[in-house]
Amino acid sequence: MHISHSSEDDNLKRLLSFSIEDLQDKCGPFDVEKNVRAKELVFERTRYTYNDALEYFNDNFLSQITSLGLSIALKEGDPDAAV
């Protein structure tokens, strides 16, 4: 999304927060600042939402969503692993 003005900042922040919440519901809790895979999926889901194509996101990123969920689930079993 090549946005060169700040008039959409509030909308983009809202879309990003919706994406974080949706992916955490599907995959489990994560820190978007520390988990690069989660951050990428948040950005991709937000891009799909911004471009009115959200209905395609889950199918197009199913393997990445599943992989993120599995990695989070495996780290929950390891008390020394950082999420």
For each residue, the residues with C-beta under 8 A, 3 or more apart:
1: 12 47 50 51
2:
3: 8 12
4:
5: 8
6: 9
7:
8: 3 5 11 12
9: 6 12 13
10: 13 14
11: 8 14 15
12: 1 3 8 9 15 16 46 50
13: 9 10 16 17
14: 10 11 17 18
15: 11 12 18 19 46 49 50
16: 12 13 19 20 42 46
17: 13 14 20 21
18: 14 15 21 22 46 49
19: 15 16 22 23 41 42 43 45 46 49
20: 16 17 23 24 32 42
21: 17 18 24 25
22: 18 19 25 26 45
23: 19 20 26 27 30 38 41 42 45 65 68
24: 20 21 27 28 29 30
25: 21 22
26: 22 23 65 69
27: 23 24 30 38 65 68 69 72
28: 24 69 72 73 76
29: 24 72 83
30: 23 24 27 34 35 38 68 72 83
31: 34 35 38 83
32: 20 35 38 39 42
33: 39
34: 30 31 82 83
35: 30 31 32 38 39 68 83
36: 39 40
37: 40 41 64 67 68 71
38: 23 27 30 31 32 35 41 42 68
39: 32 33 35 36 42 43
40: 36 37 43 44 64
41: 19 23 37 38 44 45 61 64 65 68
42: 16 19 20 23 32 38 39 45 46
43: 19 39 40 46 47
44: 40 41 47 48 57 61
45: 19 22 23 41 42 48 49 54 57 61
46: 12 15 16 18 19 42 43 49 50
47: 1 43 44 50 51
48: 44 45 51 53 54 56 57 60
49: 15 18 19 45 46 52 53 54 57
50: 1 12 15 46 47
51: 1 47 48
52: 49
53: 48 49 56 57
54: 45 48 49 57
55:
56: 48 53 59 60
57: 44 45 48 49 53 54 60 61
58: 61 62 65
59: 56 62
60: 48 56 57
61: 41 44 45 57 58 64 65
62: 58 59 65 66
63: 66 67
64: 37 40 41 61 67 68
65: 23 26 27 41 58 61 62 68 69
66: 62 63 69 70
67: 37 63 64 70 71
68: 23 27 30 35 37 38 41 64 65 71 72
69: 26 27 28 65 66 72 73
70: 66 67 73 74
71: 37 67 68 74 75
72: 27 28 29 30 68 69 75 76 83
73: 28 69 70 76 77
74: 70 71 77 78 81
75: 71 72 78 81 82 83
76: 28 72 73 83
77: 73 74
78: 74 75 81
79:
80:
81: 74 75 78
82: 34 75
83: 29 30 31 34 35 72 75 76
